[in-house]
Amino acid sequence: MGETEGGRKPFITSRQMGLAAAFGAAAFAFRALGIAIPMVPPLVIGPGALMPILAGMAGGPIVGIIVGIARGIPSGLPQVDLLLQPVKGIYWAFVWKYVVLKIEDEKKRWIVFWILTWLLQFFIEAPLFIFANSLLGFYPFYPTYPIVFGWYYTLYGIFQIVIFSAVVAALPDIFGWSEGEAPW
């Protein structure tokens, strides 16, 4: 599967290129057009931030990196987003493939998926972005994040769970949900 005549696997398949183009265009457009739900300034809940994660889940870490870069290009803080948006695509690709899809019982898989989505948002993604922004002087010092931003990242985690669940339920074959195996 995926091998050329010379016996070598391609670096990226045509399916992955298509996923990178679709999710990358969506990520770029959401950010460039400012499509987001405003919260307390400067905080917003933006669907474009979910694109590198969905791309990583559907196409693997390389696709997650490409989409993360597309998401970071129109950013107001490209020094943070160009570095950290691809990281989201990478770690979610592996969490998806090696943790979520390994659970055979679909009901348990949903529950684990929801719990991991919230935990990764609150304890991995949020601290990464807040730490990077605190280094640049945009946010308060890093250890204050649960107090200052805890409510926001709790809401963002719920937002991610709802969107991810809807997308995976609507397009299970793209994410390998039905087979329980990552399609990359």
Summary of the structure (lengths in Angstrom):
residues: 184
radius of gyration: 16.7
end to end distance: 10.4
largest distance: 57.0
contacts: 584
relative contact order: 0.12
helix: 72%
strand: 2%
